[in-house]
Amino acid sequence: MELAAVGKRYGRGGRWILRGVDLAVGPGELVRIAGPNGSGKSTLLRLVAGIERPSAGRVVRPGPAAYVPERFPPALPFDAASYLLRVGRVHGLSAERARRRAGEWLDRFGVADRAGTPLSRLSKGTCQKVAVAQALLAEARVLVLDEAWTGLDPEARAVLDEAAAERAAAGGTVLFVDHDPARLAGLTGAAYLVGADGGLRSAEEGAAPPAGAGPVMEIEVDVPDGAPLPDRLPGAPERTRLAGTEVRLAVAAAHSDALLRRLLLGRPAVRVLAVRRREEER
Amino acid sequence: MTGRTGPLTRYHLELLLRSHAWLPPFLAYVLLLVVGVTAGDPLLGSLGLGAGALLPVSAWYVRGALAAEPPASRACLVAVAGPARVHLGALLAALTVSLVLAVGEVAALWWTSGAVADPGAPGRPAVGAALLAGLLTSVVCALLGVLAGALASRPVLTRGPYGIPLALALAALLLVVPASPANAAVRGLVAAARSGRVAVPWVELLLAVVLMAAGCAGVAALAGRRPE
């Protein structure tokens, strides 16, 4: 995914909301876009998703994007399941697969019982879950989350954190904007700040989780064939080589679920030997 | 281009039906037919009226299909399939509804009408030929109605209160200007009612298909350039 010298303004002679933006995001990367209100973060995401065209420069995407808007309209006259089915079909899924994935995501967000309820009668939070599910169900190459966490309950936020990490682990590109500066910290490969002049600067943050910020989980795994673990793992765990082909990974507890999921589902195949909370050092 | 247009058409069709946006144009069309056609009227004349009235109704369906989608959910679709395809999906959904209406109209008029041609017409046309000519004329009007609606909505007309008057003006123009295939086809039906000799409007249909395809492709391409 690449933006080259991208600028955006509305109408001729309008103010440049974005100007001279260069951004390259590779597969498997999670990128945070920060900036004050009205700085053009959402516009940048809309350009990335292909919803708007740049006034200058060009945007190259590796494939279709999935987009979660800031506010999802409950005015849509669908019920949750049939809306997700229709969007899944547009994504190119077969009807049967679209229906199954829709069910899986509604289930994962804990709203499977509301599958047949019209969107107009869902609560704001549940509606937002449908908006998120719509973007996740097709496993698009590019996932664009514009404050998608807003309005979700804590459990659903965790599910979305996990889903974003999974998408990146599977080679997808994830761009997001969120008010919470700790969102996906430790997973985020890079963070950028949209300035008042419409330029994009690297924001030095999110490299490593601050030491002592919450409990740390240790996961010990054995990689039987001795293959190296991927460079980028959820939560950017601290690695220690143990005897033979065994490795100990230490990660903030918030990311341990995503890390375990990645280890168990991804390559190389690993055996998980132990999962425990790190003892407080004296 | 066509790979994802099927599911998008289906999406917009369902949107049109679920949002009840299909109902007002349908009721207006039924009203026009009820006012304009009396049971027992000659078939060919009624078919001409039914086809002509379908043109503005099809334009209305385009506006309905485009208005039924909130911007945020459209953005989600555009991210997946691109703005041109999403727009095309809405136009094809409106066309589908209009074509269904055309079939219903021809069937209803066949049911209620009396003789095929006007009394005193020299020829004695077959019902089959009259129905075919009526159906094709209705299809011509549906195609051009969709074109009129597409030209009188976003992204051609971005905002302002001129959409509805412009759609009506375009629809009226397409019905009365002799060069328009809709005008030629409807005139053909009216002439057939008088003379009793039915000419099936194949040429008009071909012209209408070409006009509608070119116009809608242009509008969809513009939707790609002016997504909002």
Interface residues (C-beta under 8 A of the other chain):
Chain A: R46 A49 G50 I51 E52 R53 P64 A65 A66 Y67 V68 P69 E70 R71 F72 P73 A75 L76 P77 F78 S82 R86 V87 R89 V90 H91 G92 A131 Q134 A135 A138 A140 V144
Chain B: G3 R4 P7 L8 R10 Y11 E14 L15 R18 S19 H20 A68 E69 P70 P71 A72 S73 A75 C76 L77 V78 A79 V80 A81 G82 P83 G224 R225 R226 P227 E228
